[in-house]
Amino acid sequence: MGDADPDTGYNILVDGQQMVVGGTSAVAPLMAGLIVLLNQSLNRRLGFANPAFYGVEHLNCFRDITVGDNGTYSAGFGWDPCTGLGVPIGAQLLQALETTTAATQQGQLQTQSHKAEHAHAGSK
C-alpha cells in the first residue's frame, strides 16, 4: 500500500528538486483512495472503516509487517501498535467485505422475517 517511512517514502519533484517524503501525510491519501474504491465496489459507504476491517477474517486481507519500529513501538507478528493489521491487500479485502456484507444482509432478512412471523402470530 504505502510507505510511511520519511526516509524511504516517495520520490517527488518540488520546484525542480527531487526529494523523498513519507509519513502519514503521504500514506493517508492512498488509504482514502482505497476506501473510495471499496465503497464503489460494495455499492455502499464503509463510513468509519475500522469496525469493517477488524470484523473481517483479516489473515489474508493484510500483509503483516513484522520488522521495524516507529520510535516507540516495534512491529511484530499479528496486530501491533506500530503497524496495526499491516498493509491492506485491496482485492482480498474487497472479497472479505463482500462476504461479510452478504452475511449481514442475510442475517437482517432472517431477523425481519422472524419479527414479521411473531407480529402476525400475535394478531390472531
MODELLER restraints for C-alpha pairs under 7 A, 6 or more apart:
rsr = mdl.restraints
at = mdl.atoms
rsr.add(forms.Gaussian(group=physical.xy_distance, feature=features.Distance(at['CA:1:A'], at['CA:87:A']), mean=5.79, stdev=0.5))
rsr.add(forms.Gaussian(group=physical.xy_distance, feature=features.Distance(at['CA:1:A'], at['CA:88:A']), mean=6.52, stdev=0.5))
rsr.add(forms.Gaussian(group=physical.xy_distance, feature=features.Distance(at['CA:2:A'], at['CA:27:A']), mean=5.30, stdev=0.5))
rsr.add(forms.Gaussian(group=physical.xy_distance, feature=features.Distance(at['CA:2:A'], at['CA:30:A']), mean=6.85, stdev=0.5))
rsr.add(forms.Gaussian(group=physical.xy_distance, feature=features.Distance(at['CA:3:A'], at['CA:9:A']), mean=5.00, stdev=0.5))
rsr.add(forms.Gaussian(group=physical.xy_distance, feature=features.Distance(at['CA:3:A'], at['CA:22:A']), mean=6.48, stdev=0.5))
rsr.add(forms.Gaussian(group=physical.xy_distance, feature=features.Distance(at['CA:3:A'], at['CA:27:A']), mean=6.63, stdev=0.5))
rsr.add(forms.Gaussian(group=physical.xy_distance, feature=features.Distance(at['CA:4:A'], at['CA:22:A']), mean=4.77, stdev=0.5))
rsr.add(forms.Gaussian(group=physical.xy_distance, feature=features.Distance(at['CA:4:A'], at['CA:23:A']), mean=3.99, stdev=0.5))
rsr.add(forms.Gaussian(group=physical.xy_distance, feature=features.Distance(at['CA:4:A'], at['CA:24:A']), mean=5.60, stdev=0.5))
rsr.add(forms.Gaussian(group=physical.xy_distance, feature=features.Distance(at['CA:4:A'], at['CA:26:A']), mean=6.56, stdev=0.5))
rsr.add(forms.Gaussian(group=physical.xy_distance, feature=features.Distance(at['CA:4:A'], at['CA:27:A']), mean=5.85, stdev=0.5))
rsr.add(forms.Gaussian(group=physical.xy_distance, feature=features.Distance(at['CA:5:A'], at['CA:22:A']), mean=5.11, stdev=0.5))
rsr.add(forms.Gaussian(group=physical.xy_distance, feature=features.Distance(at['CA:5:A'], at['CA:23:A']), mean=5.42, stdev=0.5))
rsr.add(forms.Gaussian(group=physical.xy_distance, feature=features.Distance(at['CA:6:A'], at['CA:21:A']), mean=5.15, stdev=0.5))
rsr.add(forms.Gaussian(group=physical.xy_distance, feature=features.Distance(at['CA:6:A'], at['CA:22:A']), mean=3.79, stdev=0.5))
rsr.add(forms.Gaussian(group=physical.xy_distance, feature=features.Distance(at['CA:6:A'], at['CA:23:A']), mean=5.28, stdev=0.5))
rsr.add(forms.Gaussian(group=physical.xy_distance, feature=features.Distance(at['CA:7:A'], at['CA:20:A']), mean=6.70, stdev=0.5))
rsr.add(forms.Gaussian(group=physical.xy_distance, feature=features.Distance(at['CA:7:A'], at['CA:21:A']), mean=6.97, stdev=0.5))
rsr.add(forms.Gaussian(group=physical.xy_distance, feature=features.Distance(at['CA:7:A'], at['CA:22:A']), mean=6.89, stdev=0.5))
rsr.add(forms.Gaussian(group=physical.xy_distance, feature=features.Distance(at['CA:8:A'], at['CA:20:A']), mean=6.75, stdev=0.5))
rsr.add(forms.Gaussian(group=physical.xy_distance, feature=features.Distance(at['CA:9:A'], at['CA:20:A']), mean=5.88, stdev=0.5))
rsr.add(forms.Gaussian(group=physical.xy_distance, feature=features.Distance(at['CA:9:A'], at['CA:21:A']), mean=5.23, stdev=0.5))
rsr.add(forms.Gaussian(group=physical.xy_distance, feature=features.Distance(at['CA:9:A'], at['CA:22:A']), mean=4.28, stdev=0.5))
rsr.add(forms.Gaussian(group=physical.xy_distance, feature=features.Distance(at['CA:10:A'], at['CA:20:A']), mean=5.19, stdev=0.5))
rsr.add(forms.Gaussian(group=physical.xy_distance, feature=features.Distance(at['CA:10:A'], at['CA:21:A']), mean=5.29, stdev=0.5))
rsr.add(forms.Gaussian(group=physical.xy_distance, feature=features.Distance(at['CA:10:A'], at['CA:22:A']), mean=6.12, stdev=0.5))
rsr.add(forms.Gaussian(group=physical.xy_distance, feature=features.Distance(at['CA:11:A'], at['CA:18:A']), mean=6.73, stdev=0.5))
rsr.add(forms.Gaussian(group=physical.xy_distance, feature=features.Distance(at['CA:11:A'], at['CA:19:A']), mean=5.65, stdev=0.5))
rsr.add(forms.Gaussian(group=physical.xy_distance, feature=features.Distance(at['CA:11:A'], at['CA:20:A']), mean=4.56, stdev=0.5))
rsr.add(forms.Gaussian(group=physical.xy_distance, feature=features.Distance(at['CA:11:A'], at['CA:21:A']), mean=6.71, stdev=0.5))
rsr.add(forms.Gaussian(group=physical.xy_distance, feature=features.Distance(at['CA:12:A'], at['CA:18:A']), mean=5.67, stdev=0.5))
rsr.add(forms.Gaussian(group=physical.xy_distance, feature=features.Distance(at['CA:12:A'], at['CA:19:A']), mean=5.53, stdev=0.5))
rsr.add(forms.Gaussian(group=physical.xy_distance, feature=features.Distance(at['CA:12:A'], at['CA:20:A']), mean=6.16, stdev=0.5))
rsr.add(forms.Gaussian(group=physical.xy_distance, feature=features.Distance(at['CA:13:A'], at['CA:19:A']), mean=6.35, stdev=0.5))
rsr.add(forms.Gaussian(group=physical.xy_distance, feature=features.Distance(at['CA:38:A'], at['CA:94:A']), mean=6.24, stdev=0.5))
rsr.add(forms.Gaussian(group=physical.xy_distance, feature=features.Distance(at['CA:39:A'], at['CA:45:A']), mean=4.96, stdev=0.5))
rsr.add(forms.Gaussian(group=physical.xy_distance, feature=features.Distance(at['CA:39:A'], at['CA:46:A']), mean=6.14, stdev=0.5))
rsr.add(forms.Gaussian(group=physical.xy_distance, feature=features.Distance(at['CA:42:A'], at['CA:98:A']), mean=6.64, stdev=0.5))
rsr.add(forms.Gaussian(group=physical.xy_distance, feature=features.Distance(at['CA:56:A'], at['CA:96:A']), mean=6.08, stdev=0.5))
rsr.add(forms.Gaussian(group=physical.xy_distance, feature=features.Distance(at['CA:56:A'], at['CA:97:A']), mean=6.66, stdev=0.5))
rsr.add(forms.Gaussian(group=physical.xy_distance, feature=features.Distance(at['CA:56:A'], at['CA:100:A']), mean=6.76, stdev=0.5))
rsr.add(forms.Gaussian(group=physical.xy_distance, feature=features.Distance(at['CA:57:A'], at['CA:96:A']), mean=6.96, stdev=0.5))
rsr.add(forms.Gaussian(group=physical.xy_distance, feature=features.Distance(at['CA:60:A'], at['CA:92:A']), mean=6.60, stdev=0.5))
rsr.add(forms.Gaussian(group=physical.xy_distance, feature=features.Distance(at['CA:61:A'], at['CA:88:A']), mean=5.92, stdev=0.5))
rsr.add(forms.Gaussian(group=physical.xy_distance, feature=features.Distance(at['CA:61:A'], at['CA:89:A']), mean=5.26, stdev=0.5))
rsr.add(forms.Gaussian(group=physical.xy_distance, feature=features.Distance(at['CA:61:A'], at['CA:92:A']), mean=5.03, stdev=0.5))
rsr.add(forms.Gaussian(group=physical.xy_distance, feature=features.Distance(at['CA:61:A'], at['CA:93:A']), mean=4.77, stdev=0.5))
rsr.add(forms.Gaussian(group=physical.xy_distance, feature=features.Distance(at['CA:62:A'], at['CA:85:A']), mean=6.30, stdev=0.5))
rsr.add(forms.Gaussian(group=physical.xy_distance, feature=features.Distance(at['CA:62:A'], at['CA:86:A']), mean=5.37, stdev=0.5))
rsr.add(forms.Gaussian(group=physical.xy_distance, feature=features.Distance(at['CA:62:A'], at['CA:87:A']), mean=5.07, stdev=0.5))
rsr.add(forms.Gaussian(group=physical.xy_distance, feature=features.Distance(at['CA:62:A'], at['CA:88:A']), mean=4.31, stdev=0.5))
rsr.add(forms.Gaussian(group=physical.xy_distance, feature=features.Distance(at['CA:62:A'], at['CA:89:A']), mean=5.36, stdev=0.5))
rsr.add(forms.Gaussian(group=physical.xy_distance, feature=features.Distance(at['CA:63:A'], at['CA:86:A']), mean=5.29, stdev=0.5))
rsr.add(forms.Gaussian(group=physical.xy_distance, feature=features.Distance(at['CA:63:A'], at['CA:87:A']), mean=4.94, stdev=0.5))
rsr.add(forms.Gaussian(group=physical.xy_distance, feature=features.Distance(at['CA:63:A'], at['CA:88:A']), mean=6.40, stdev=0.5))
rsr.add(forms.Gaussian(group=physical.xy_distance, feature=features.Distance(at['CA:63:A'], at['CA:89:A']), mean=6.86, stdev=0.5))
rsr.add(forms.Gaussian(group=physical.xy_distance, feature=features.Distance(at['CA:64:A'], at['CA:77:A']), mean=6.82, stdev=0.5))
rsr.add(forms.Gaussian(group=physical.xy_distance, feature=features.Distance(at['CA:64:A'], at['CA:78:A']), mean=6.44, stdev=0.5))
rsr.add(forms.Gaussian(group=physical.xy_distance, feature=features.Distance(at['CA:64:A'], at['CA:85:A']), mean=6.46, stdev=0.5))
rsr.add(forms.Gaussian(group=physical.xy_distance, feature=features.Distance(at['CA:64:A'], at['CA:86:A']), mean=4.51, stdev=0.5))
rsr.add(forms.Gaussian(group=physical.xy_distance, feature=features.Distance(at['CA:64:A'], at['CA:87:A']), mean=6.56, stdev=0.5))
rsr.add(forms.Gaussian(group=physical.xy_distance, feature=features.Distance(at['CA:65:A'], at['CA:75:A']), mean=6.31, stdev=0.5))
rsr.add(forms.Gaussian(group=physical.xy_distance, feature=features.Distance(at['CA:65:A'], at['CA:76:A']), mean=6.87, stdev=0.5))
rsr.add(forms.Gaussian(group=physical.xy_distance, feature=features.Distance(at['CA:65:A'], at['CA:83:A']), mean=6.46, stdev=0.5))
rsr.add(forms.Gaussian(group=physical.xy_distance, feature=features.Distance(at['CA:65:A'], at['CA:86:A']), mean=5.43, stdev=0.5))
rsr.add(forms.Gaussian(group=physical.xy_distance, feature=features.Distance(at['CA:66:A'], at['CA:75:A']), mean=4.89, stdev=0.5))
rsr.add(forms.Gaussian(group=physical.xy_distance, feature=features.Distance(at['CA:66:A'], at['CA:76:A']), mean=4.24, stdev=0.5))
rsr.add(forms.Gaussian(group=physical.xy_distance, feature=features.Distance(at['CA:66:A'], at['CA:77:A']), mean=5.36, stdev=0.5))
rsr.add(forms.Gaussian(group=physical.xy_distance, feature=features.Distance(at['CA:67:A'], at['CA:75:A']), mean=5.27, stdev=0.5))
rsr.add(forms.Gaussian(group=physical.xy_distance, feature=features.Distance(at['CA:67:A'], at['CA:76:A']), mean=6.45, stdev=0.5))
rsr.add(forms.Gaussian(group=physical.xy_distance, feature=features.Distance(at['CA:68:A'], at['CA:74:A']), mean=5.89, stdev=0.5))
rsr.add(forms.Gaussian(group=physical.xy_distance, feature=features.Distance(at['CA:68:A'], at['CA:75:A']), mean=5.42, stdev=0.5))
rsr.add(forms.Gaussian(group=physical.xy_distance, feature=features.Distance(at['CA:69:A'], at['CA:75:A']), mean=5.62, stdev=0.5))
rsr.add(forms.Gaussian(group=physical.xy_distance, feature=features.Distance(at['CA:69:A'], at['CA:82:A']), mean=6.31, stdev=0.5))
rsr.add(forms.Gaussian(group=physical.xy_distance, feature=features.Distance(at['CA:70:A'], at['CA:82:A']), mean=6.19, stdev=0.5))
rsr.add(forms.Gaussian(group=physical.xy_distance, feature=features.Distance(at['CA:73:A'], at['CA:81:A']), mean=6.41, stdev=0.5))
rsr.add(forms.Gaussian(group=physical.xy_distance, feature=features.Distance(at['CA:73:A'], at['CA:82:A']), mean=5.30, stdev=0.5))
rsr.add(forms.Gaussian(group=physical.xy_distance, feature=features.Distance(at['CA:74:A'], at['CA:82:A']), mean=5.82, stdev=0.5))
rsr.add(forms.Gaussian(group=physical.xy_distance, feature=features.Distance(at['CA:75:A'], at['CA:82:A']), mean=5.48, stdev=0.5))
rsr.add(forms.Gaussian(group=physical.xy_distance, feature=features.Distance(at['CA:75:A'], at['CA:83:A']), mean=6.12, stdev=0.5))
rsr.add(forms.Gaussian(group=physical.xy_distance, feature=features.Distance(at['CA:78:A'], at['CA:85:A']), mean=6.68, stdev=0.5))
rsr.add(forms.Gaussian(group=physical.xy_distance, feature=features.Distance(at['CA:79:A'], at['CA:85:A']), mean=4.87, stdev=0.5))
